[in-house]
Amino acid sequence: MKKLLSVVFACFMVFAAVDSALAFTSDSLMLAVYNADDNEVVLDLGSLSGLDLTAQNVTLAEAGSFSLSNFGDSISSYSDLSVAVFGNSGVGSTTAKYLGITEDVDVSYNKGAYTSFETGSSSIALAGADGSFSTRLSSDLNSYNIIMNSNGTLPGNFRGFLADTDLGETSLVEDGYVELYLQETGFTGGRTGYFYSDTVATIQIYSNGTVMLNASASAVPVPGSLTLLGIGLLGLAGIRRK
């Protein structure tokens, strides 16, 4: 009987661990893929407290994590979709906030919106807490587009936290990937301390749904079109030899 109970308890712990690994938390790093006039997909890329942001070639989401099938018939190209990365390392004035920017440059932040950013990203995480993937209309009150983009009026605004809004989002490309520079921001010693912002990692987002952390050139998947081109060139070379 004790052995049976031990097995049951072990199974419960395994399923509990799997369930927690697949759920958004207050310290989730999140990716939003959306079109303001259509749907939105939000992915949990992992717990910031558990991610080694210095690690190379880490797969945060597998191919197929999102696709055009998640969107309406009016979305015919990946270039119609915008992407943003954001998250908290926890809740409170001593925790860091993270967001992706399109260039590795010094950017301006509105420090007064620090808590607003935290509240907004936590709300999005709670709205997707039943799994690692959530999809909804971009006009939904719990969507990234509404919560972080000032009710959909200012993309890349991050609830007023990022002053350089033109750096806050980018569009996907049809074949290949786009790269965002992950910035860590926060206060040393609480809200009365020094405010800092540093680029701590890069995030690569591919049109096939793959998301990578700090991908090196050798780890970048070859786009399908280039693969077909290579096969075609090899075929021509074979014909010429004949």
ChimeraX attribute file (.defattr): number of C-alpha atoms within 10 A of each C-alpha:
attribute: neighborCount
match mode: 1-to-1
recipient: residues
	/A:1	6
	/A:2	7
	/A:3	8
	/A:4	9
	/A:5	10
	/A:6	11
	/A:7	12
	/A:8	12
	/A:9	12
	/A:10	12
	/A:11	12
	/A:12	12
	/A:13	12
	/A:14	12
	/A:15	12
	/A:16	12
	/A:17	11
	/A:18	11
	/A:19	13
	/A:20	15
	/A:21	15
	/A:22	17
	/A:23	19
	/A:24	27
	/A:25	27
	/A:26	21
	/A:27	25
	/A:28	26
	/A:29	26
	/A:30	26
	/A:31	24
	/A:32	23
	/A:33	28
	/A:34	27
	/A:35	23
	/A:36	20
	/A:37	13
	/A:38	17
	/A:39	21
	/A:40	25
	/A:41	23
	/A:42	26
	/A:43	25
	/A:44	26
	/A:45	24
	/A:46	21
	/A:47	21
	/A:48	21
	/A:49	13
	/A:50	10
	/A:51	15
	/A:52	12
	/A:53	16
	/A:54	12
	/A:55	11
	/A:56	15
	/A:57	17
	/A:58	18
	/A:59	16
	/A:60	19
	/A:61	21
	/A:62	13
	/A:63	13
	/A:64	12
	/A:65	17
	/A:66	21
	/A:67	14
	/A:68	17
	/A:69	9
	/A:70	17
	/A:71	20
	/A:72	12
	/A:73	9
	/A:74	9
	/A:75	17
	/A:76	12
	/A:77	12
	/A:78	20
	/A:79	15
	/A:80	16
	/A:81	24
	/A:82	19
	/A:83	22
	/A:84	25
	/A:85	24
	/A:86	25
	/A:87	30
	/A:88	28
	/A:89	21
	/A:90	19
	/A:91	15
	/A:92	12
	/A:93	18
	/A:94	15
	/A:95	17
	/A:96	23
	/A:97	26
	/A:98	26
	/A:99	26
	/A:100	27
	/A:101	28
	/A:102	17
	/A:103	14
	/A:104	15
	/A:105	11
	/A:106	10
	/A:107	15
	/A:108	12
	/A:109	18
	/A:110	12
	/A:111	18
	/A:112	11
	/A:113	15
	/A:114	22
	/A:115	16
	/A:116	17
	/A:117	26
	/A:118	27
	/A:119	18
	/A:120	19
	/A:121	26
	/A:122	20
	/A:123	18
	/A:124	24
	/A:125	29
	/A:126	14
	/A:127	16
	/A:128	21
	/A:129	18
	/A:130	15
	/A:131	17
	/A:132	23
	/A:133	19
	/A:134	19
	/A:135	18
	/A:136	19
	/A:137	19
	/A:138	23
	/A:139	19
	/A:140	14
	/A:141	14
	/A:142	19
	/A:143	28
	/A:144	34
	/A:145	29
	/A:146	20
	/A:147	23
	/A:148	26
	/A:149	19
	/A:150	16
	/A:151	17
	/A:152	18
	/A:153	12
	/A:154	16
	/A:155	23
	/A:156	28
	/A:157	22
	/A:158	28
	/A:159	26
	/A:160	21
	/A:161	22
	/A:162	22
	/A:163	17
	/A:164	16
	/A:165	19
	/A:166	14
	/A:167	20
	/A:168	23
	/A:169	21
	/A:170	21
	/A:171	17
	/A:172	21
	/A:173	17
	/A:174	15
	/A:175	16
	/A:176	18
	/A:177	22
	/A:178	17
	/A:179	21
	/A:180	24
	/A:181	23
	/A:182	24
	/A:183	22
	/A:184	20
	/A:185	21
	/A:186	21
	/A:187	19
	/A:188	15
	/A:189	12
	/A:190	13
	/A:191	16
	/A:192	9
	/A:193	12
	/A:194	10
	/A:195	14
	/A:196	13
	/A:197	17
	/A:198	16
	/A:199	18
	/A:200	14
	/A:201	19
	/A:202	22
	/A:203	25
	/A:204	20
	/A:205	25
	/A:206	26
	/A:207	23
	/A:208	21
	/A:209	16
	/A:210	18
	/A:211	25
	/A:212	24
	/A:213	25
	/A:214	22
	/A:215	20
	/A:216	11
	/A:217	8
	/A:218	8
	/A:219	12
	/A:220	14
	/A:221	13
	/A:222	12
	/A:223	15
	/A:224	12
	/A:225	11
	/A:226	12
	/A:227	11
	/A:228	11
	/A:229	11
	/A:230	12
	/A:231	12
	/A:232	12
	/A:233	12
	/A:234	12
	/A:235	11
	/A:236	11
	/A:237	11
	/A:238	10
	/A:239	9
	/A:240	8
	/A:241	6
	/A:242	5
